[in-house]
Structure formats: C-alpha cells, structure tokens
Amino acid sequence: MERVTVIPEEYQDIQVLCTSNKGKTLYRDYFHFFRLNATAEKILSGREALSRRGRTDFLSVIFFGVDSVSFPNFQRHLPRSRDFLLNNLSAVEFLGLNKVGRGTLENILPVLSGCSFINGRTVFPDDAECQLIWEEFEKKGYRTVISEEQFWFLAYQNLRRNESGTHNATYDNLAHIKGLQSTGPNPIRRFGCFEHQFAIRVLTDRVLQVARKLSGKLYYHHLWSALTSHRILEFAKYLDNPIHELLSNLSVGGLLKNTLLILYSDHGTISSDYSRTPAGLIEARLPFLYVVAPDWFRAKYKTAMSNLQRNAGGLTTPYDIHVTLTDLLNLSSIADDNMAAHDQKPSGSNSRVRERSLFSNIPLDRSCADAGVPEEYCICYSWEELEYQKDLRIVKAVGYALSVMNFKLRKHRKCSKLDLLKILGGRVRRNVTREEGMMIEVTFQTVPGYGILSGTFTVNPKARSGEEFDLVGEIERQNLYRDQSACLEENLKGIGWIRSVCYCGK
C-alpha cells in the first residue's frame, strides 16, 4: 500500500504563501547585492582575472546544492528536471553516491575541502589542510560567487573566515542576507520563502543572472538551497518546475557551452517518520548527483568522460567530488594522453586511497572502507530487522546507549538525565564475518524531550564479561529538537551530538 503523508494546511501551497504577505517582489536584481571584496577587486582590475575568449583549457563551473533530497526522492518528485537532464543535456546520473556523515556539514565539507567534519569540530577555511574549493578557483583567476538563502545555515555560519569577510570569494550575498536578518524574524521563512518569494526561484534566478553577467569570463558559482526541501520529504516536488525552467533557460541561452554544471545533495531526509523506516534509512544515505559537461569537453576528454559514466554505477563519495573539482583547475591532467599517470595509485602503505577523481578509473569492487565511508552509513551492507520487543540484544544495546549518553551529559549541569520511553526498532547486519563481530542498530525514544535517537554498535561475543558494545560513530537524533538545548554554552552549540540530545530542564 502506498504511504500517504498528510501535509498540514499551512503547507498546502507554499508558492502562494510566499507571495501572499506583501504580494510583490521586493528585489529582482540580486546581483546588485553581491559584495565585491577588496582582494577580489584587486584581482579583477589586474591581468590575473581569466577570460573565456580564445581559451579551450578552462571552463566555468556551477555547483548547485540542494539539502535533504535523496536520489530516489529526486526520481519521484523531480521527473521533469530529471528527464531534461538525461535527454536534453546528456547528464551523467550517479546511482551509488554514499554520504559520509549524518548532516549537511559532514557531507558538504568533504566536497568543498576534502576534509572531514569530525566530532562536531568546525573546520575553518584558514586551516592549512582544509582550503575551500572556491578559494582554489579564486587563486587561478576565476570570479567566484557564493549564493545562499540563510545567514546561519552553511557557509556564512560554519565555514566563514571571519566576521567581516566570509570566504574571500569575488562576490557573495552576505550583506543582503544579514540585512534580512536585521529586520526581524520572517514569519513565513520556515515555509520555504525568501523575501516574500519562493526561495528556490531566488536561487535559480541568481544562476541565470550570474551566468549572463559573467558571460565571456570564467567563474565558479556555488549555491546552496535548504529552505524548500530541508524539513518535509514531499516538498522536493516544489523544486521540479524551477529547476526544470533553469536548465531549459541555461540550455536555450547557450550558457552551458563553456560551463560544467553539478547538481548535488548532501543526504536524504533524516528527521522525519519516513527516515526511520527501512526504506528511509537507505534513502537517507543516498544523495543525488548529476554532472553536465559541454559538448566540446566530452569530445576532448573522452577517456575521462568514459570513466565518469562508468563510475556513475559504482560506489562514490563526497570526497571524490572534491578531487574532481580540483581536476577542473588543471584540465591537462585528465587529457587522454595523461590519464594513465592520473590513475596511478600510490605504492606501499598509501595504496588505499580514500578519495578518487570521478574522471579516474575507480575499481568496481571498491568497499566502504576503501572509500572512507563510515560503517554506520555504508549502503553496501544488508540488514535484518529484529523483533525488538523480544530480542535481548536490542534491550541491552539500548541500555548501553542510555548509559553512554547520560555519562556524557553529566558534564553539562543544565541538561536533564534521559530515561527510556520506548524502543522503536532494531536490526542486525547480515553480511558480516565472525572475525568482524556483530553489528547492531537500535532506535528508541527518551524523556524528557521525546527525542527519537539511534545508535550503531559492534558486539564482541568473545568478550570476557559477555557481550561487549562499542559505539560506531555517534548517537543520532532522528527528529527535530528545535530549542531544547538552548541552555548550552555557546561554544557547545556546534557539537552536534550533545546539542541534539541535551534537554534543558534542570
């Protein structure tokens, strides 16, 4: 039986809702609000800025990211966009892109920098080993543009360089977004609106404006859309018409002749009832990825494009996307004559390479361990659902999870002790060897706060004291916690594990 989700009345048509308050568009020329920073202005006024004219060794890049839309959900709710991508733009569709962390930062940071987001630690772009990709394009003379809907969400809050100059990009819309924030809370912002307009259309308009404004110049445009799709699974349907129109306008206007387009998502829905079903657990780990390359690029780099198409059917990760972007900064490395050297693996102890360019020859038997995918997110494993009301292993695992959480929460005096309300599910990994030990995943609800939590554990039956549990990764919150942890000190609010389980009640 098909699952039917009842959408609250206020969500019925967010496109109407967005324009109903003032009934008019406040701003149309979004490019007017982009900030030109001092470093970029110096580059643009000199000879370092690159032009497309007469060049065949460079191309512009549009990276359009969409939050919380899985590949299966893209297929379900964006049929017009998908059809246009495959049949009109010859896009490469990736079937096995596997997320490498729970949320947005854990999956977008590997794309932008090749670095991991570990233990809730924000990696700032001035870390020597974690340079953001748009800074690398900037150094090469590209104009770089950053477009987002929300100041607090991604780059502006978590990846900013400092309070005044966010990313050393040529243009960004920071001043525009901060201006909106200063006018007070927008009561309809949570419905996918931005300045009394449909948020996704704000960004699709921006793509076209930047492409036309920088026509004849080389640029990297990074966009992130969250307001429309972040909260409700079915809201992906509101993306279809705007993205389809964008793709059509880019194609008809000839704006992709010298531009590579990447459409990407960080993960599927992770905070809904559906995300806790067996199918939803899989979808949450499978974001979408489409790559559209110009005709001349496909003809000139035949081996690289052949590898890209082949790799689309195998296991790939956000780390691979980062290496692919760096290849675009040095296209000679993926020329047919140089592909043998490009694909050569390091020898000795470094023979296992976590990240591989999507233009390279990635082994079809690649494992999650080879690709740097944590075990708890690996889609290559199959699982068996257990009768959690009767299975003693589930009960023990949940008890262990509670003890781990409460032990860590003791350090934060304002956080309440958590008690078990009910066990919601449990499953065990099937394809596991005796040497590896059993892996078990449990889902349960706690009070106060009614948090729905899940944890993955390895079980060592050979332990002297019986079954011994080891937490794999972190305890994860599966439903929204809103302001339940507002009492935490400011420096702890970036630590996802504590922030999502703390209930301020003492």
KALIN-V595594 format. One record per residue. N is the residue number from 0. RES is the residue in one letter. SS is DSSP state (H for helix, E for strand, C for the rest). OMEGA is omega as a letter, one per 40 degrees, with the letter a starting at -180 (* if undefined). Layout:
n	res	ss	omega
N	RES	SS	OMEGA
N	RES	SS	OMEGA
This chain:
n	res	ss	omega
0	M	C	a
1	E	C	a
2	R	C	a
3	V	C	i
4	T	C	i
5	V	C	a
6	I	C	a
7	P	C	a
8	E	H	a
9	E	H	i
10	Y	H	a
11	Q	C	i
12	D	C	a
13	I	H	i
14	Q	H	i
15	V	H	a
16	L	H	a
17	C	H	a
18	T	H	a
19	S	H	a
20	N	C	a
21	K	C	i
22	G	C	i
23	K	C	i
24	T	C	a
25	L	C	a
26	Y	C	i
27	R	C	a
28	D	C	a
29	Y	H	a
30	F	H	i
31	H	H	a
32	F	H	i
33	F	C	a
34	R	E	i
35	L	E	a
36	N	C	a
37	A	H	i
38	T	H	a
39	A	H	a
40	E	H	i
41	K	H	i
42	I	H	a
43	L	H	a
44	S	H	a
45	G	C	a
46	R	C	a
47	E	C	a
48	A	C	a
49	L	C	i
50	S	E	i
51	R	C	a
52	R	C	i
53	G	C	a
54	R	C	i
55	T	C	a
56	D	C	i
57	F	C	i
58	L	C	i
59	S	E	a
60	V	E	i
61	I	E	i
62	F	E	a
63	F	E	a
64	G	E	i
65	V	E	a
66	D	C	i
67	S	C	i
68	V	C	i
69	S	E	i
70	F	H	i
71	P	H	i
72	N	H	i
73	F	H	i
74	Q	H	a
75	R	H	a
76	H	H	i
77	L	C	a
78	P	H	a
79	R	H	i
80	S	H	a
81	R	H	i
82	D	H	a
83	F	H	i
84	L	H	a
85	L	H	a
86	N	H	a
87	N	C	a
88	L	C	i
89	S	C	a
90	A	C	i
91	V	E	a
92	E	E	a
93	F	C	a
94	L	C	a
95	G	C	i
96	L	E	a
97	N	E	i
98	K	C	a
99	V	C	i
100	G	C	a
101	R	C	a
102	G	C	a
103	T	H	a
104	L	H	a
105	E	H	a
106	N	H	i
107	I	H	i
108	L	H	i
109	P	H	i
110	V	H	a
111	L	H	a
112	S	H	a
113	G	C	a
114	C	C	a
115	S	C	i
116	F	C	a
117	I	C	i
118	N	C	i
119	G	C	a
120	R	C	i
121	T	C	i
122	V	C	a
123	F	C	a
124	P	C	i
125	D	C	i
126	D	C	a
127	A	C	a
128	E	C	a
129	C	C	i
130	Q	C	a
131	L	C	a
132	I	H	a
133	W	H	i
134	E	H	i
135	E	H	i
136	F	H	i
137	E	H	i
138	K	H	a
139	K	C	i
140	G	C	i
141	Y	C	i
142	R	E	a
143	T	E	a
144	V	E	i
145	I	E	a
146	S	E	i
147	E	E	a
148	E	C	a
149	Q	C	a
150	F	C	a
151	W	C	a
152	F	C	a
153	L	C	a
154	A	H	a
155	Y	H	a
156	Q	H	a
157	N	H	a
158	L	C	a
159	R	C	i
160	R	C	i
161	N	C	a
162	E	C	a
163	S	C	a
164	G	C	a
165	T	C	a
166	H	C	a
167	N	C	i
168	A	C	i
169	T	C	a
170	Y	E	i
171	D	E	a
172	N	C	a
173	L	H	a
174	A	H	i
175	H	H	a
176	I	H	i
177	K	H	i
178	G	H	i
179	L	H	a
180	Q	H	a
181	S	H	a
182	T	C	i
183	G	C	a
184	P	C	i
185	N	C	a
186	P	C	a
187	I	C	a
188	R	H	a
189	R	H	a
190	F	H	i
191	G	C	a
192	C	E	i
193	F	E	i
194	E	C	i
195	H	C	i
196	Q	E	i
197	F	E	a
198	A	H	a
199	I	H	i
200	R	H	i
201	V	H	a
202	L	H	i
203	T	H	i
204	D	H	a
205	R	H	i
206	V	H	a
207	L	H	a
208	Q	H	i
209	V	H	a
210	A	H	i
211	R	H	a
212	K	H	a
213	L	C	i
214	S	C	a
215	G	C	i
216	K	E	i
217	L	C	a
218	Y	E	i
219	Y	E	a
220	H	E	a
221	H	E	a
222	L	E	i
223	W	E	a
224	S	E	a
225	A	C	a
226	L	C	a
227	T	C	a
228	S	C	a
229	H	C	a
230	R	C	a
231	I	C	a
232	L	H	a
233	E	H	a
234	F	H	i
235	A	H	a
236	K	H	a
237	Y	H	i
238	L	H	a
239	D	H	a
240	N	H	i
241	P	H	a
242	I	H	i
243	H	H	i
244	E	H	i
245	L	H	a
246	L	H	i
247	S	H	a
248	N	H	i
249	L	H	a
250	S	H	a
251	V	H	a
252	G	C	a
253	G	C	a
254	L	C	i
255	L	C	a
256	K	C	i
257	N	C	a
258	T	E	i
259	L	E	a
260	L	E	i
261	I	E	i
262	L	E	a
263	Y	E	i
264	S	E	a
265	D	C	a
266	H	C	i
267	G	C	i
268	T	C	a
269	I	C	a
270	S	C	i
271	S	C	i
272	D	C	a
273	Y	H	a
274	S	H	i
275	R	H	i
276	T	C	i
277	P	H	i
278	A	H	i
279	G	H	i
280	L	H	i
281	I	H	a
282	E	H	a
283	A	H	a
284	R	C	a
285	L	C	i
286	P	E	i
287	F	C	i
288	L	E	i
289	Y	E	i
290	V	E	i
291	V	E	a
292	A	C	i
293	P	C	a
294	D	H	a
295	W	H	i
296	F	H	i
297	R	H	a
298	A	H	a
299	K	H	a
300	Y	C	a
301	K	H	a
302	T	H	i
303	A	H	a
304	M	H	i
305	S	H	i
306	N	H	i
307	L	H	a
308	Q	H	i
309	R	H	a
310	N	H	a
311	A	C	i
312	G	C	a
313	G	C	a
314	L	C	i
315	T	E	a
316	T	E	i
317	P	H	i
318	Y	H	i
319	D	H	i
320	I	H	i
321	H	H	a
322	V	H	i
323	T	H	i
324	L	H	i
325	T	H	i
326	D	H	a
327	L	C	i
328	L	C	a
329	N	C	a
330	L	H	i
331	S	H	a
332	S	H	a
333	I	H	i
334	A	C	a
335	D	H	a
336	D	H	a
337	N	H	a
338	M	H	i
339	A	H	i
340	A	H	a
341	H	H	a
342	D	H	a
343	Q	C	a
344	K	C	i
345	P	C	a
346	S	C	i
347	G	H	a
348	S	H	a
349	N	H	a
350	S	C	i
351	R	C	a
352	V	C	a
353	R	C	a
354	E	C	i
355	R	C	i
356	S	C	i
357	L	C	i
358	F	C	a
359	S	C	a
360	N	C	a
361	I	C	a
362	P	C	a
363	L	C	i
364	D	C	i
365	R	C	i
366	S	C	i
367	C	H	i
368	A	H	i
369	D	H	a
370	A	H	a
371	G	C	i
372	V	C	i
373	P	C	a
374	E	H	a
375	E	H	a
376	Y	H	a
377	C	C	i
378	I	C	a
379	C	C	a
380	Y	C	i
381	S	C	a
382	W	E	i
383	E	E	i
384	E	E	a
385	L	C	i
386	E	C	a
387	Y	C	i
388	Q	C	a
389	K	C	a
390	D	C	a
391	L	H	i
392	R	H	i
393	I	H	a
394	V	H	i
395	K	H	a
396	A	H	i
397	V	H	i
398	G	H	i
399	Y	H	i
400	A	H	i
401	L	H	a
402	S	H	i
403	V	H	a
404	M	H	a
405	N	H	i
406	F	H	a
407	K	H	a
408	L	H	i
409	R	C	a
410	K	C	a
411	H	C	a
412	R	C	a
413	K	C	a
414	C	E	a
415	S	C	i
416	K	C	a
417	L	C	i
418	D	E	a
419	L	E	i
420	L	E	i
421	K	E	i
422	I	E	a
423	L	E	a
424	G	E	i
425	G	E	i
426	R	E	a
427	V	E	a
428	R	E	a
429	R	C	a
430	N	C	a
431	V	C	i
432	T	C	i
433	R	C	a
434	E	C	a
435	E	C	a
436	G	C	a
437	M	E	i
438	M	E	a
439	I	E	i
440	E	E	a
441	V	E	i
442	T	E	a
443	F	E	a
444	Q	E	a
445	T	E	i
446	V	E	e
447	P	C	i
448	G	C	i
449	Y	C	i
450	G	E	i
451	I	E	a
452	L	E	i
453	S	E	i
454	G	E	i
455	T	E	a
456	F	E	i
457	T	E	a
458	V	E	i
459	N	E	a
460	P	C	a
461	K	C	a
462	A	C	a
463	R	C	a
464	S	C	a
465	G	C	a
466	E	C	a
467	E	E	a
468	F	E	i
469	D	E	i
470	L	E	i
471	V	E	a
472	G	E	a
473	E	E	i
474	I	E	a
475	E	E	i
476	R	E	a
477	Q	C	i
478	N	C	a
479	L	C	i
480	Y	C	i
481	R	C	a
482	D	C	a
483	Q	C	a
484	S	C	a
485	A	C	a
486	C	C	a
487	L	C	i
488	E	C	a
489	E	H	a
490	N	H	i
491	L	H	a
492	K	C	i
493	G	C	a
494	I	C	a
495	G	H	a
496	W	H	a
497	I	H	a
498	R	H	a
499	S	H	a
500	V	H	a
501	C	C	i
502	Y	C	a
503	C	E	a
504	G	C	a
505	K	C	*
